[in-house]
Amino acid sequence: MKISVLKSRLSLGFQRAALIEADPHFAAQIRGYAEDIGIGQLDICRDVDGFQNQVKASCDLIILDWNAKGPNSGVAAFNRLRHDPRFSTVPILVISGFLDRNDFRLLEEFALTRLVEKPFTAGVFIEAVQSLQHELDWVHAHEKPLRKLLDNKVSGGTPRVKKMHKLLQSAPYPAPLLLMFGRYLSREKCWDEARDFLQHVVREDRGNVLALNELGKVLHASGQHREAIHVFAEADTLSPANLKRICHMGELHLQECQLEDARKNFERVLTIDANWEKAQKGHDLSLNALQYLQKKSETGSFSQSFASLMNTIGISKVHAGHLVEGIEHYESALQFIRDSDVRAKVMFNMGLGYLRHRVPDKALLWFMRSAKAGGQQFAKARPYIEELTQNAVWTDDGVRVMAHHTERVDAKDPVATPVYDPSREPESINSPNEPISLISEDGPNKGVLELEDFDTDALLSGISEEGFC
């Protein structure tokens, strides 16, 4: 019988942990250590894909073997975990054989992260887990005063930014505080205050990659794209393996129509993790734009905005009868367009594209998304919604638009441009035409719906960009 002295001396708060490890012998060793510190359940997964699919319930601690190769390398797995909302704040213990310390600079960008190098004893393992627990406890203990500080722009005559700087200087775990404060200011769109705060941190600690990351995001969100590229590039020099930051750089290069630079950044991400969806979309957009411009001009120059370029490419695909390609292009472009008015116009064109190819159910969905995103500033989609809903019927699966819609001619718009030519018969395509599902408190009823059965404003309140909520 195994009797552990360590187990009786320790009282850690981690009850359920997950281990990402392909070696069964090493996994058995870690299981023994986990039992010693009171972890009641340890889920073992061979790779990060298995972990993300298998571990449905929340876990208190993730233990990650950094030495895996191929598509599930340690750097790919760590990026995937830290940028997954389910696990972004879960403590992570990284285990690795001896490597150059620069290989682990990525870990220093994130709170609640520790590294243990092989070979290690049970004592070293337990010390690292204790350190994570202490940081977690400290953050929880300071949550209430921190939130109080966030809620007050001025406290006792001293601006909250100065108070936060003082707190950071004295904090044993400054990273979570920096993240919470910087992101709170960003969420409240306090761009000037967020920029001043983060720039001060960077001046005091030039190598603080975490502060550089947040500063780059603030500059990006406030429309200062070139400044954001410069800041992200500095952070990338210090720590070149943060995939989300590289994606941000690619997105910024897209916004500036620096297409080759964008392609290279997205390609960097895909070299490390081929399943990074946003990088896949960005890479495809970059290639599409480069190919389109090459056909139009030997120099590949383009003077208009990124959104206009994306819209022009999408229209050309739909006009050519390639609806699936056009819609895929538009959906990819939406991941990199942040302005709500521009998004509404792109969604409107997607609705027109589906309408052109006689897919009214999908057209209605995208017109509604457009109306939701555009609000009162961009209301072109509303007449389409009202006309399409006159020809809708309830089915067991939801609403289906039965009759074709007569397209109206819209005024020219720099982004939203009519894509339907009434004189041209649409080409036959293989496009999914599943019925969309609308929310009804009374449940679906079969039969033709009259216009007055639909309250457009009420209907729009139940739709998101991903679909109906």
LINLINMO-V346611 format. One record per run of one state. SS is the DSSP state (alpha for helix, beta for strand, coil for the rest). FROM is the first residue (numbers start at 1). TO is the last residue. Records with the same first field share a line. If there is no record, write none. Layout:
SS=FROM-TO  FROM-TO
//
This chain:
coil=1-4  10-15  21-23  37-40  46-47  55-60  66-69  73-73  83-90  97-100  110-112  118-121  152-153  156-157  171-173  188-190  205-208  222-224  239-242  256-258  273-276  297-305  320-322  335-339  357-359  375-379  391-391  396-397  402-435  437-446  449-450  454-455  461-462  465-466  469-469
alpha=5-9  24-36  48-54  70-72  74-82  101-109  122-151  160-170  174-187  191-204  209-221  225-238  243-255  259-272  277-296  306-319  323-334  340-356  360-374  380-390  451-453  456-460
beta=16-20  41-45  61-65  91-96  113-117  154-155  158-159  392-395  398-401  436-436  447-448  463-464  467-468
//
